[in-house]
Amino acid sequence: MPKKTIKIVVEGGNVKPGPPLGPTLSQLKLNVGEVVKKINEATAQFKGMTVPVTIDVDLDTKEFEISVGIPTTSSLLLKKASAEAPSGDPAHKKIGNVSLEDIIDVAITKKPSLTAKTLKAAVKSILGTARQIGLTVDKKDPKELINEIDEGKYDELFSKYEEKWNKA
């Protein structure tokens, strides 16, 4: 049974049947509306975020399967900060503030796609992204938090989330 895989990046819960997806699905003789509806249902929890989606199509039966990936770190952080877009000038223009617990939450969500072996390392990586897009964390520059993490200032907080990290 021949299969075709389509990989796309979409806005969660807001996929439209037009190009580039519509024509691609039409060529495969799929019901475009049905596929788009299924993608929107599968990505609804990521509304407003960019999410990678894979559609596996059985070319004989026209059956398809949709797998949703994890949104980008930037998308997750922007959502936490209720911000629309990254700052064009993160050194001077801040777009919002998130808590260190928000950062930990993003790190746990992203664990499957991170190379970090520990929660601390993952959080420091996410803090780097937060800094690049113009976020402050607990009203501080994320770089300051990275130094404080290295000094052991948040060890107690991290110990609360270690179990969740290990299960992720």
N, C-alpha and C positions, 0 to 999 in steps of 0.2 A: 504494500500500500504506500504510494508516494505521498510524502508530506512536504509542506512548505511552512517555513517559519518567518513571521514578520515581526521585526522588532521596531517599536516606536516609542517616542517620549511624548507624553500627553499631559494636559492640565487635568488633574483629578476631577472626575465627575462632570467634565465639560468638553467631551469629545464631540466633534461635529462630523456629519457624514461626507463632508466635502473633501477636496484634495488636501494632503496627498493620500489619505487613508481610503476614501471612497473609491477612487478609480482602481486602486490596488486590489481591494476586496471584490470589486465588480469583475475584474479580470479573472479572479479565481471562482467566479460564479457563486459568490456568497451573498446572502441577504444583508446588505450594508446596514440597514436600520437595526436589524437584530444584533449584529456584531457590535455596533456603536452603543446600543442600549446596554448590552452585557458589559462592555468596557466601562461605561459610566457607572453601572451598579458596582462593579468590582473596585472602582477607584474613588467612590463617593467619599470615603473617610479621609481622602487626601485632597479635598476640595481646595482649589486655589494653589495647589502645589504641583510641581513638575514631577511626574512619575514615569519610570520606565515600564513598558508593557510588552509582553511577548504573546503573539497569537500563533498557535500551532494549528495548522489546517490539514486535515486528511483530504487529499485531492480527489479521492474516489467517492467518499461518502459525503463530502462537504461539511463534515462535523468539525468543530473547532474548539480549542481550549485556550482560555486566557489566563496568563500568569502575570501578577502584578509585582513589580520590584519595590524597592524602598526608595522614597523620594531622596533627592540630593540633600546633603548636609545643609547647604544654603537655604533650600526650600523649607526644611524643618525649622531652622533657626528663624527665618523670616516669619513663619507662622507663629512661633512662640512669642515673637516680638510684636506681632500684629503689624508688620511692616510690609509694604508693597514690593519694594525692590531694594537691592543692595545699594550702599552709598557709592557714589562715583568718586568720593574723596574721603575714604574712611579715617584718615588721620585728622581731618578737620571737621567733617560733617558726620555726626552720629545719627543713626536711623532709629535707634531704640535701645532698650535695656531688657535683659533677661536675667533670671536668677541662676546661680550655680546649679541648683536642682534641675532647672530646665536643660542646662548643658549636659548634666548626667543622664537625663531622660533621653536626649537626642543620641548620646553615646551608646546607650543600651539599645535603642531602636536600630542604630546603624551597625551594631556589632558584627552581623554576618558579613558586611562588606568592608570592615576595617581590618588593618593588619595588626593593630594594637593587641598585645597579649593581656594587658591589665586594664582595669577600669580607669586607673589614674592616667595611663598613657593615652587611652581613648579620649578622655576628657580634655587632656592638653591639646590633642589634635583638633577637637571640636572648638576649643577656645581659639585656636589659630584661625579657623574659618570665621568665627564670630568677629574676630578683630579685622579680618580682610573685608568683611561686608559692612563694617561700621557699627557694630553693636558694642555696648558696654555690658558688663556682667556684674550684677550687684553694684551698679553705678561706678565700676572701676574699669580701667583698661584691661582687657583679657590677659595681656602680657604680665600685668601685676599679679593676677590670680595664678598664672603658671608658676611664678616665683614662689608664691605663698604655698602652692601645692607641693613644690619641691622641698619647702621648709617643713612640711608636715602639718600645716595649719588646719587642713580639712580632713585629716585622717579619720576622725570620728564620723563625719558625714559620709565619707566613702565606705566605711565599714557597714553603714546602714544599707547601702546599695549593692554590696559585693555579691550577695546571694542572687539578687535579680540579674546582675551582670553574668554570673556563672551559669544561670539557666537560659540566658538569651542565646 
